[in-house]
Amino acid sequence: MAKGPSESGGLGGDDDAADQAAGILVPAVSRTVRVLDHLVRHRSGATVTELASSCGFAKSTASNLLRTMVTEGLIEYDSVTRRYNLGPLLVEYGVAAVTRTTPVTEARPFMERLAERTELACLAISPMPDGHFTAIAKIESRKDIKITIEIGSRFDRDAPLLSRLIGAWGNGASTADDDPRREEVRSRGFGVVFGEYAPELNVMGFPVFDRDGRPCLVISLLGMGTDLTPQDIDELAPYLVTAARAITVRSGGLVPADYPEAGPERSAG
């Protein structure tokens, strides 16, 4: 098949670059993303009226867009309840996206070791473009009582541990802000919260850095009450720093110059 100008490196490529520079967006794509975002947030789905109102476009526009999305397999329509919800094709897309995310691939052996060593649930959580966070991988707890946070779970941009980890190294900042807890995160290389998300729920997390030295992933360990104590964290500390550095390097990231040195478990993972 013959290639068009943009595929063969002709004038079309320059046009694409110019469009990117000018910030030209395709409205239909933006609307599609808004619909999907609404459905992600509402497990019971939504009617065409609810989607039109929430996403900010006319009902006729919503109807046409939803019909197309159903045809393409992105969403499903229940003729009994007259509600739309996420479609099966998104599962395939999601699996492909996660398996092609290099930091997650490199993090999995370290997550498995943490889960095996502590018997606790271990999550890989990614910051999203709009500021919220989403769990994109999980190693299940060996404990009888399970943590109910699953893959796809969302966390607000001000989630205690996650916001501190991202804020400690985010935006290329060379120093933490005035929050002393972020300063502690920077000095230790990881963060811990006890009971801030929910009573008895304790969470530890360390960052993985991208090519610019900014956090692109958080690996979190979750325990209830005495399943994760300050003493446990102190014992794990060398491995956490070692893991953060190793995953970052193996995935092509840049470890910030002020990130703590790796602990004694240099061969771990």
C-alpha positions as CSV (number, residue, x, y, z in Angstrom):
1,M,0.0,0.0,0.0
2,A,1.4,3.4,-0.9
3,K,2.2,5.7,1.9
4,G,0.7,9.2,2.2
5,P,2.8,12.3,2.7
6,S,2.7,12.1,6.5
7,E,3.8,8.5,6.5
8,S,6.6,8.8,4.0
9,G,8.2,11.8,5.7
10,G,6.9,14.4,3.2
11,L,5.0,17.6,3.8
12,G,2.4,15.9,5.9
13,G,5.0,15.3,8.6
14,D,5.7,19.0,8.8
15,D,1.9,19.7,8.9
16,D,1.6,17.2,11.8
17,A,4.5,18.9,13.7
18,A,2.9,22.3,13.1
19,D,-0.5,21.1,14.4
20,Q,1.2,19.8,17.5
21,A,3.0,23.1,18.0
22,A,-0.2,25.0,17.5
23,G,-2.1,22.9,20.0
24,I,-4.8,21.9,17.5
25,L,-7.2,19.3,19.1
26,V,-9.9,17.1,17.6
27,P,-13.2,17.8,19.4
28,A,-14.6,14.3,18.8
29,V,-11.7,12.8,20.6
30,S,-12.0,15.1,23.5
31,R,-15.7,14.3,23.8
32,T,-15.0,10.6,23.7
33,V,-12.4,10.9,26.5
34,R,-15.0,12.9,28.6
35,V,-17.6,10.1,28.2
36,L,-15.1,7.4,29.1
37,D,-13.9,9.4,32.2
38,H,-17.5,9.8,33.4
39,L,-18.2,6.0,33.0
40,V,-15.0,5.2,34.8
41,R,-16.2,7.2,37.8
42,H,-19.8,5.8,37.8
43,R,-19.9,2.0,38.1
44,S,-23.6,1.8,37.3
45,G,-23.1,3.6,34.0
46,A,-25.2,6.5,32.8
47,T,-28.0,7.5,30.5
48,V,-27.6,9.7,27.4
49,T,-29.1,12.6,29.3
50,E,-26.7,12.2,32.3
51,L,-23.7,11.9,30.0
52,A,-24.7,15.0,27.9
53,S,-25.2,17.0,31.1
54,S,-22.0,15.8,32.8
55,C,-19.8,16.1,29.7
56,G,-21.2,19.5,28.6
57,F,-22.6,18.8,25.1
58,A,-26.0,18.7,23.5
59,K,-28.1,15.5,23.8
60,S,-28.1,15.1,20.0
61,T,-24.3,15.2,20.0
62,A,-24.2,12.8,22.9
63,S,-26.5,10.4,21.1
64,N,-24.5,10.3,17.9
65,L,-21.2,9.9,19.8
66,L,-22.5,7.1,22.0
67,R,-23.9,5.3,19.0
68,T,-20.5,5.4,17.4
69,M,-18.7,4.3,20.5
70,V,-21.1,1.3,21.0
71,T,-20.5,0.3,17.3
72,E,-16.7,0.4,17.9
73,G,-16.9,-1.6,21.1
74,L,-15.7,1.1,23.4
75,I,-18.9,1.1,25.4
76,E,-22.0,-1.0,25.8
77,Y,-25.7,-0.1,25.9
78,D,-28.3,-1.9,28.1
79,S,-31.7,-1.6,26.3
80,V,-33.5,-2.5,29.5
81,T,-32.0,0.1,31.8
82,R,-31.2,2.5,28.9
83,R,-27.7,3.0,30.4
84,Y,-24.3,3.0,28.9
85,N,-21.2,1.5,30.4
86,L,-17.6,0.6,29.6
87,G,-17.2,-1.9,26.8
88,P,-15.1,-5.1,26.5
89,L,-12.6,-3.6,24.0
90,L,-11.3,-1.4,26.7
91,V,-10.1,-4.4,28.6
92,E,-7.8,-5.4,25.7
93,Y,-6.6,-1.8,25.4
94,G,-5.9,-1.6,29.2
95,V,-4.0,-4.9,29.3
96,A,-1.9,-3.8,26.3
97,A,-1.2,-0.4,27.9
98,V,0.0,-1.9,31.2
99,T,2.2,-4.6,29.7
100,R,3.9,-2.0,27.5
101,T,4.5,0.3,30.4
102,T,8.2,-0.4,31.1
103,P,8.4,0.8,34.7
104,V,5.5,-1.6,35.6
105,T,7.3,-4.5,33.9
106,E,10.5,-3.7,35.7
107,A,8.7,-3.1,39.0
108,R,6.9,-6.5,39.1
109,P,9.7,-8.6,40.4
110,F,10.3,-6.1,43.3
111,M,6.6,-6.0,44.0
112,E,6.4,-9.8,44.1
113,R,9.4,-9.9,46.6
114,L,7.8,-7.3,48.8
115,A,4.5,-9.1,48.8
116,E,6.2,-12.4,49.5
117,R,8.4,-10.9,52.3
118,T,5.5,-9.1,54.1
119,E,2.5,-11.1,52.9
120,L,0.9,-7.7,52.2
121,A,-0.8,-6.3,49.1
122,C,1.5,-4.3,46.8
123,L,0.2,-1.8,44.2
124,A,1.7,0.1,41.3
125,I,0.0,3.5,41.1
126,S,0.4,5.9,38.3
127,P,-0.1,9.7,38.3
128,M,-2.6,10.7,35.5
129,P,-2.4,13.8,33.3
130,D,-5.3,15.6,35.2
131,G,-3.6,15.1,38.6
132,H,-5.4,12.1,40.0
133,F,-3.8,8.6,40.5
134,T,-4.9,5.2,39.2
135,A,-3.8,1.7,40.4
136,I,-2.5,-0.1,37.3
137,A,-1.0,-3.3,38.8
138,K,-1.4,-5.3,42.0
139,I,0.2,-8.3,43.8
140,E,-2.5,-9.7,46.1
141,S,-2.0,-10.0,49.9
142,R,-1.4,-13.4,51.4
143,K,-3.4,-12.3,54.5
144,D,-6.9,-13.6,55.3
145,I,-8.2,-10.1,55.4
146,K,-7.7,-8.5,51.9
147,I,-7.3,-4.9,51.0
148,T,-10.2,-4.0,48.6
149,I,-8.2,-1.6,46.5
150,E,-8.2,-3.1,43.0
151,I,-6.6,-2.3,39.6
152,G,-8.4,0.7,38.2
153,S,-9.1,2.3,41.6
154,R,-8.7,6.0,41.5
155,F,-7.2,8.4,44.1
156,D,-7.6,12.1,44.3
157,R,-4.7,14.4,43.6
158,D,-4.5,15.3,47.3
159,A,-4.3,11.7,48.5
160,P,-1.9,11.9,51.5
161,L,1.0,9.6,50.6
162,L,0.7,9.9,46.8
163,S,0.6,13.7,46.7
164,R,3.6,13.9,49.0
165,L,5.7,11.5,46.9
166,I,4.9,13.3,43.7
167,G,5.3,16.8,45.3
168,A,8.6,15.9,46.8
169,W,10.2,15.5,43.4
170,G,7.6,16.9,41.0
171,N,7.9,19.8,38.6
172,G,11.7,19.5,38.6
173,A,11.8,21.1,42.1
174,S,15.2,21.0,43.7
175,T,13.8,21.3,47.2
176,A,10.6,20.2,48.8
177,D,7.9,22.7,49.7
178,D,7.1,23.8,53.3
179,D,5.4,20.5,54.2
180,P,7.9,18.9,56.6
181,R,6.4,15.5,55.7
182,R,7.6,16.0,52.1
183,E,11.0,16.9,53.4
184,E,11.1,13.6,55.3
185,V,10.0,11.8,52.2
186,R,12.9,13.3,50.2
187,S,15.5,12.4,53.0
188,R,14.3,8.8,53.4
189,G,13.5,8.1,49.7
190,F,10.0,6.8,50.5
191,G,6.9,7.8,52.5
192,V,4.6,6.2,55.1
193,V,1.1,7.1,56.4
194,F,-0.6,5.6,59.3
195,G,-4.4,5.7,59.4
196,E,-4.7,8.8,57.1
197,Y,-6.6,7.0,54.3
198,A,-8.8,4.9,56.6
199,P,-8.6,3.9,60.3
200,E,-6.1,1.1,60.8
201,L,-4.9,1.2,57.1
202,N,-1.2,1.9,56.9
203,V,0.5,2.5,53.6
204,M,4.1,2.8,52.5
205,G,5.2,4.0,49.1
206,F,8.3,4.8,47.1
207,P,8.7,6.5,43.7
208,V,10.0,5.4,40.3
209,F,11.4,8.2,38.2
210,D,11.0,9.0,34.5
211,R,13.7,10.3,32.1
212,D,13.4,13.8,33.6
213,G,13.8,12.6,37.1
214,R,10.2,13.0,38.0
215,P,8.0,10.4,39.7
216,C,6.1,8.4,37.1
217,L,5.0,5.5,39.3
218,V,4.5,4.8,43.0
219,I,5.0,1.3,44.4
220,S,2.8,1.0,47.6
221,L,2.6,-1.6,50.3
222,L,-0.7,-1.8,52.3
223,G,-1.3,-3.3,55.7
224,M,-4.0,-3.2,58.4
225,G,-2.9,-2.2,61.9
226,T,0.0,-4.3,63.2
227,D,0.5,-5.9,59.7
228,L,2.6,-2.8,58.8
229,T,4.3,-1.0,61.7
230,P,7.1,1.6,62.0
231,Q,9.5,-1.2,62.9
232,D,8.5,-3.1,59.7
233,I,9.2,0.0,57.7
234,D,12.6,0.5,59.3
235,E,13.6,-3.1,58.4
236,L,12.3,-2.6,54.8
237,A,13.9,0.8,54.3
238,P,17.2,-0.4,52.6
239,Y,15.3,-2.5,50.2
240,L,12.8,0.2,49.3
241,V,15.6,2.6,48.3
242,T,17.4,-0.2,46.4
243,A,14.2,-1.1,44.5
244,A,13.4,2.6,43.6
245,R,16.8,3.0,42.1
246,A,16.9,-0.3,40.3
247,I,13.4,0.0,38.8
248,T,14.2,3.6,37.6
249,V,17.5,2.6,36.0
250,R,16.1,-0.5,34.4
251,S,13.2,1.3,32.9
252,G,15.4,4.1,31.4
253,G,14.6,6.7,34.1
254,L,16.9,9.2,35.9
255,V,17.5,8.9,39.6
256,P,17.6,12.5,41.1
257,A,21.0,13.5,42.4
258,D,19.6,14.1,45.9
259,Y,17.8,10.7,46.1
260,P,19.3,8.6,49.0
261,E,21.9,6.0,48.2
262,A,20.9,2.4,47.9
263,G,20.9,0.3,51.0
264,P,22.9,-2.9,51.7
265,E,20.6,-5.1,49.6
266,R,22.1,-4.1,46.3
267,S,21.6,-7.6,44.8
268,A,17.9,-7.7,45.8
269,G,15.2,-8.2,43.1
